[in-house]
Amino acid sequence: MEMLSKLEELVLISVLKLGKDAYGTSIYNHIIGLTGWEVTVSNVYFPLERLMRKGFLLAVQGKPTPQRGGMAKRYYRITKSGLAVLRKNRALNLAAWRGVAELIKRDEV
C-alpha cells in the first residue's frame, strides 16, 4: 500500500475540498488554516509535484489573467488513484487510532 506523508495527505484533502479552486496558493492557505503550521509555499509545491508524479493529481493550466501579469494559474485535480490512496490512508489512520482513547483514559493521572 502506498503511504502518504501527513503533508501529502493534507494536500490531497485540500485539493478535494477546494474543487475547481485548487491552485498552489489556495491549497497553501487551506493547509495553514487547518493546521496553523508555519510552512512555506515551497513546502506545498514539492508534495504537489510528487503527487503528480505518482499519478494522484493532475495539473490543468488556467487562463491568463491581468491580475497575474498575463500568467495563468495551475489548477490541480485529484485522480481516481488519488482518491483510492486517500481512502486507504484514512482507513489506516482509523485502524491505528482504534482503542487509543480507552488507553489514554486508563493511563490518566
C-alpha positions in Angstrom: 0.0 0.0 0.0 1.2 3.5 -0.9 1.9 5.5 2.3 1.4 9.2 2.2 3.2 11.7 4.4 0.9 13.9 6.6 1.6 16.9 4.3 0.8 14.8 1.1 -2.5 13.7 2.8 -3.4 17.3 3.6 -2.6 18.4 0.1 -4.9 15.7 -1.4 -7.6 16.6 1.1 -7.2 20.3 0.3 -7.4 19.7 -3.5 -10.5 17.6 -3.0 -12.2 20.2 -0.7 -11.2 23.2 -2.9 -12.5 21.6 -6.1 -12.2 23.9 -9.1 -10.4 26.5 -6.9 -7.5 24.2 -6.1 -4.3 26.0 -7.1 -1.0 26.5 -5.3 -1.8 29.5 -3.1 -5.3 28.3 -2.3 -4.0 24.9 -1.3 -1.3 26.5 0.8 -3.8 28.8 2.6 -6.2 25.9 3.2 -3.4 23.9 4.9 -2.4 26.8 7.0 -6.0 27.4 8.0 -6.4 23.7 9.0 -3.2 23.2 10.8 -1.8 26.6 11.9 1.6 25.2 10.7 4.3 27.7 9.7 5.1 26.2 6.3 6.4 28.0 3.2 4.7 27.9 -0.1 7.6 25.6 -1.4 6.6 23.1 1.4 3.4 22.7 -0.5 4.7 22.7 -4.1 7.1 19.9 -3.5 4.3 17.5 -2.4 2.2 18.7 -5.3 4.9 17.7 -7.8 5.5 14.4 -6.0 1.7 13.6 -6.0 1.5 14.4 -9.7 4.5 12.0 -10.5 2.7 9.3 -8.5 -0.4 9.8 -10.6 -2.6 11.1 -7.7 -3.0 14.6 -9.0 -3.4 16.2 -12.4 -2.5 19.8 -13.3 -4.6 21.9 -15.5 -3.5 25.3 -16.9 -6.0 28.1 -16.3 -6.4 31.1 -18.5 -4.0 34.0 -18.2 -5.3 36.9 -16.1 -4.3 40.6 -16.0 -4.0 40.4 -12.2 -1.2 37.9 -12.6 0.6 39.9 -15.3 -0.8 37.7 -18.0 0.3 34.5 -16.3 -2.1 31.5 -15.9 -2.8 29.7 -12.7 -2.1 26.0 -12.5 -5.1 24.2 -11.1 -4.9 20.7 -9.5 -7.4 17.9 -9.7 -7.4 14.6 -7.8 -7.3 11.4 -9.8 -9.1 8.1 -9.1 -5.8 6.8 -7.9 -5.5 9.8 -5.6 -9.0 9.1 -4.1 -8.1 5.5 -3.6 -4.9 6.2 -1.8 -6.6 8.8 0.3 -9.3 6.3 1.3 -6.7 3.7 2.2 -4.8 6.2 4.3 -8.0 7.2 6.1 -8.8 3.6 6.9 -5.2 3.0 8.1 -5.5 6.1 10.4 -8.8 4.9 11.8 -7.5 1.4 12.4 -4.3 2.8 14.1 -6.3 5.1 16.4 -9.0 2.4 17.3 -8.8 1.8 21.1 -6.4 4.6 21.8 -9.0 6.7 23.7 -9.5 3.9 26.2 -5.8 3.6 26.7 -5.4 7.3 27.4 -8.3 7.3 29.9 -6.8 4.3 31.7 -3.4 5.9 32.0 -4.6 9.4 33.0 -3.5 10.5 36.4 
